[in-house]
Amino acid sequence: MTGLIRSRRISGRETETRQCTPRTAIVTAVATMFSALAMGGAIAQTPGTAGPISLNEVFQDEESGDLTPDGAQKIRDAAQRARAQGNCPKGTFTVVVKKGDDLFQQARAQARRDAILQILGDQARNFVTETDITGARNDVRVSYGAPRDNISPTLEVTWTPPKNTKVSHGRRITAKATARDDANRWQSGIKTIDFDVQGGGQFGFQDYPQPPQNCENAPPLQTSDGVYTVPNPEPPIVRLRARTRDFVGHSAQEIAEFPTGDWFGKITKQVNGGGHNHTVTIDYTFDVDRNGTIKARAYARIATQPAQIPGCTLTWTYSPSELAIPISGQRNGDNFEITIQAGETTDHIKSQCAASTGSNTFRTPGINPTSFGQTKFSVPARDGEKHTATISAGEPPWGVKMTDTIEIHKAQ
């Protein structure tokens, strides 16, 4: 018979999963005998309650990795009180050490964990052990009941054709997804796999029944397929997503881009200050003719958040907030020279000011954040290039800061 111990490190916390060799039957019998003789008042929490409860310092001194006789008995008592259904872990022991040097404290916490596992003997298989090296004091904490599912599922997707392949209208894109939630025996399992399209719409969805929660086996993997047909007219970039969720709400996703031109990329505009708080994302794609002229298409999405000016909060809205915009350019040696224009949209501003009650909505013609900052870009004609530039106009609180990032990729 073997025992399961989990190990994972997140922000100073480590948990371990490994196989431990059980103690001999004699040691187990002795441990059981001491547990039966232990005083019931040693632990305040009753079996099945959430915890955690504190056993306080159970080691010989602050530097020691050896349990005191009384501390060893407290560990046995805690183990004896645990209950669980099926093969689920009955509880969690967390070894807490005072915050200090990470490497030194981690070694001390591991030594203390090993001492607890030795005392648990054959019962170690029923518990998860964790270490925490960020404590205010040394402690051992016990929580009863099976550990929560706190690990996200994983998702693997095979795209046909492969991601970044140039496509045109009528082309079928297939996604084959494999989702797993099997990091350990007490994960909740895969609930859904779905496939959706940027801009709206799904091209596949699957809902699965929850597997038995008895911790006998890790939940099974789940698979699903989806097929998407590129529409006419095509967007500059077809952006598809596969996503999975487990039964407690953790998720994983993968996004695939399929350009409709030989080159493609994204321009991101951040506009902040002076009553503005906008993010503009522009997808673009283009082919280059034999004269070096860029034949391009671009699509902008405007997202806004409330912005402050002295005494007032302004909220901008744009209609439409997603729109095609003019784009042109030329290849000049090893660079692409790209020019964008604002496109047609209507802006409205809602103002709410401390000096007045209610709010006002009005329009400011010509204010379009797609034209803020840079409208002309020079970017090397190389796959994966990315450049950022910032322009500031005026001083706070009325000044505006505009940051433009352009990235470019070569289609497969």
N, C-alpha and C positions, 0 to 999 in steps of 0.2 A: 504494500500500500504506500502511496506517495502523497505528499501534501503540496498545496498550491500557495505560493507567496507572490504578490504582485509588485512590480517596480516601475516607477515613472517619475520624472523630475519636472516640475512646473513651478517656476518662481520660488525656488527655495524649498519646495516640497518634493519628496521622492517616494514612490511606491515601487515595490518590486514583485515580479512574478517569476518564480522558479520552482523547481521540484525539490522537496526536502525529504530526507530519509527519516522514517518514523523511529521513535525511540523503541526500545525493547518493551516487551509486555510487562516486565518487572517494573520499569520506570513508570510506565503508564498506570500500573496498579497502585504504585506508591503515590503518584500525583492524585489519583482519584481518592485514595484514602485520606490524604491531607485535605482535599477539597471537602470531603464529607464531614471532616472535623472542624472546618473553618467556622468562624463566627459569622452569623448572617449579617451583622451590622457593618461589615467591612466596606460594602458598596451600597450607595444610596439608590442607584437606579435599578428598576425591576426589569426582568427580561422582556424584550420586545419594545421597550421605549426607545426614543430616538437618540438620546445622548447628545454630545458625548459627555461621559463622566470623567472626573479626574482622579487618578490614583496618586497624584503628587509625585515627589521624588522617591523612587523605589530602589535606587542604586546606593552604593556604599558612601560615596561622596560626589561632589560636583564633577570631578575629573574621572570617575570610575566607570568601567563597563561591567562591573560585577554587581548583581542584585544582592540586597540584604536578605536575610531569611524572611523577614516580615514582608519585604517587597516581592519576593518569589511567591509567597503565599497569596498576596493580593492578585498576582497574575493568574494563579490557579483558580482562585475564587471567581474572577471575572470570566474565565473560560467556562467554568462549571455552570454559570448562570445563563449562558447563551442558549438560545433556541432558534431553530430555523426549519423551514419546510424543505422537503426534497434534499437536493445536493447543494443548495445555495449556501454561500458563506454565512456563518452565524454572526459575524461581527467584524469590527476593525480595531486593531491596536495601532495607535499613533504614538511614536516616540518623539517627544518634543525636546529640543536642546536650545539653550540660550543663543541668541544671535551673536555671531562673532565671525572669525575667519571661516569662509565657506568650506574650504577643503578640510580644515582641521575638524570643524563641527560636523561635517558630513561623515567623516571617518568615525567620530565618536558616536554619532547617531546609529550608524550601521553596526558598530560593535554592540551597542545596547539592544538593537533589534535582534541581533543574533543570540544574545543572552536570553531574550524573551522566547525566541523560537525553541531554544534548548529546553527551557522550563515547560513549554507547551507540549513538547514531544509529539506524540501521535495526534494530538488535537490540533496541531498547527495547520493541518489541511483544512480545518473549518474556519480559518480566519484570514483576513487580509491584513498585512502589516505595512504601515507607512512611516515615513520619517518627515519631520518638519524642523528645519534648522533656523527658523526665524522667530522662535519663542521669546517671551519676556522672562521665562524661567524654565528650568528643567521639569519635565512632567511626562507621564504616560496617560493617554486618554483612551477610553474605550467607548465605542458606539456599537449598539446591538442592531441586528437586522442586516439583510443583504445590502451590499454597497449599491449606491445609485449608479445608473447609467450616465456617466459624465464624459464619455468619449464619443466624438462625432464619427459617423460612418465614413467609409471610403468609397470612391466612385472611379471606375475605369471606363472610358468610352472609346470605342473605335469608330472613327468617322470615315465614310466612303463617299466621295473622294476625301483625301486627307485635308486637315485644316490648312488654310492659306492657299488652297487651290482656286484658280480663277474659274468662275462659273458664269453661266448665262441663263436667260429665262428658259424654263422647261427642264432644266437639269435637276435630277433627283439626288438628294443628299440623304444618306442613311446613317443613323446613329445607333450603335449597339452598346448598351450600358450594362455593366455588372456592378452591383452595389453590395457592400459587405458591412455588417455591424457585428463582427465576431472577434473583437479584441479580447474578450474573455467570455466566460459562461453566463454572466449575468447582464449582458447587453440586452436591450429591449427588442432589437430586430428591425429590419427594414419595413417601413410602412408604405412608402410611395416612391415611384420613379416617374418623373414627368419630363417632357421635352417642350420647350416654348421658343418663341421668336421675339427678338427685340422689335418693339412696335405693336406687339399684341398677337395673340393667337397661340394655340398649342398644336403639336403634330404627334402627340402620343402621351398617354397617361396610364399608369397601372397602380392599383391599390392592392395590398397584400394583407392577409389575416395575420394577427400576431401569433408568433410561435409560443408554445407552452413556456411559462416562466418558472421552471423548476430547477434551472441551473444544471441540468444533466449534460447538456451539450450547448456549444455556442450556436446562436441563431444561424439559419442557413443563408447563403447568398441568394440574391434575387437578380433576375435579368429582364431586360425589356428592350424593344426596338422601336424606332420611330423613323418615318420617311417624310422628308420635306421637299416640295417642288418649288424651285425658284420662280417667282411671279414675273409677270410682264405688265408694266415696266419694272426693271430690276432696281433695287436700292443700290447705292454705291458699294455698300458692304452688307452681305447677308450675315447676320450675327445670331447664332443659335445657342441654346443652353440646355444641358442635361442636368437634372437636379434630383437628389434623393433626400428623404427624411426618415428618421427613425421614430419610434413610438413615444419618445419623450420630447421630440421637437428638434433635435440636433440635425444638421443638414450638411451636405457637401454638394458641390456643383462643378461643372466644367463648361467653359464657353469656347465656341469655335467660330472663327471668322472666315468668310469666303468672299473675296473681292470679285467685283465684276469688271475689273480692268487689270492691266499689267502691273500697275503700281497702285498702292493704297496706303491709307494712314488716317491719322486723327489730329485735329487741332483742338486744343483745350484752352479756353479763355477764362481767366478768373478776374472779376471786376469787383473791387471792394473800396469802400469809403465814399464820402460825399453823398450818402443816401443810397448807395448801390451795394448789392450783395448778390451777384449773378455768377453763374457758371454756364458757359456755352461750350457744347461739344459738337464738333463738326467732323463727320465722316466724309472722306473724299476718296475718289478713285480716278485713274486716268490711264489712257494709252498715249503713246508718243508717235507722231507720224515721221516720215522720212526727213522732213524739214526741221524736226525738233519741236514742233508745236504740240502742246499738251491739249488733248481732247478729254475734258474732265467733267465730272459731276460731283456735287456736294450736297449734304443734307445736315442741317443744324438743329440742335435741340437746346432750348433755353430753359434753365432751371433757376428759380429765384428764391431768396430767403428774405425775411424782414431785415431792414437796414436802419441805422440810426443817423439822425442829424440832431443838433442841439435842440432839445425840447420835443422832438417828434420821432415817431417810428413810421417809416415808409415801406409799403409792400407793393412791389411791382408785379403785374401780370402781363403776359403777351398772348395775343390771339392772331394767328396760331403760334403755339410755342415750339412746334416742330415744322420745319419748312425747308424746301429746296432753296439753295442760294447760288448765285452765279460764281463760277470759278474758272480761271484761265491761267495760261503760263507758257513757258518756253524752256527747253533744255539749253543751257549755256555752258558748254564745256563739261565739266564734271559735276555741275550743279543744276538743280531744277529751280527756276524762278516762278513762284506761284503767287497769284493775286486772287483774293476773295472779295466779294461785295456783300452788302448787308441783306439783301432780299426784302420781301414785303411782309411786314407784320405790324400790328397795332398794339401800342403799349397803353396801360392804364396804371395810375398810381393811387393807392389808398393811403391817406395820411391820418395818423392818430397822434394828437399833440396834447401835452400836459396842460396847456393853457386853455383848452377848449374841450367841450364834451362832444361825444360822438366822433364821426369820422367823415372825411370827404374823399370822393373819388374824382379824378380828373385825368386828362390826357395831355401828354407832352409830345407833339408831333416830331418825328425824326429821331427819337431816342431809341436806338437799337443796339444792344450789346454785342451783336456779331460784328459791328464796325468799330468797336472800342479797341484800343491797343493797336497791334500790328494788323495790317491788311495785306502786306507784301512780305513774302518769306523766301529766303534763299537757303536751300537745304541740299547737302551732298547727295548725289544719285547713287546711294549705297543702301542696301537692305539693313534695317535696324537703326538708322540714324535718328537721333532725338536731340532737339535744341530748345532751350528756354530763354526768354528775354522778358524783362520787366520795365515798364514805363510808369513814371509817377508824374501826376499833374496837380499842382497846388499843395497846400499844407493842410494837415488835420485841423478841424474836423471836416472841412469841406473838400479836401484833396481826394483824388481818386488814384488808386494803384491798380495797374492792369498787367497781368502776367499771361504771356502766351507760350504754349508748348506745342511744338509740332513734331510728329514722328512719322516715319515713312518705312514701308516694307515692299519687297518685291514678291509678287504672286508666284506660286509654283507652277 
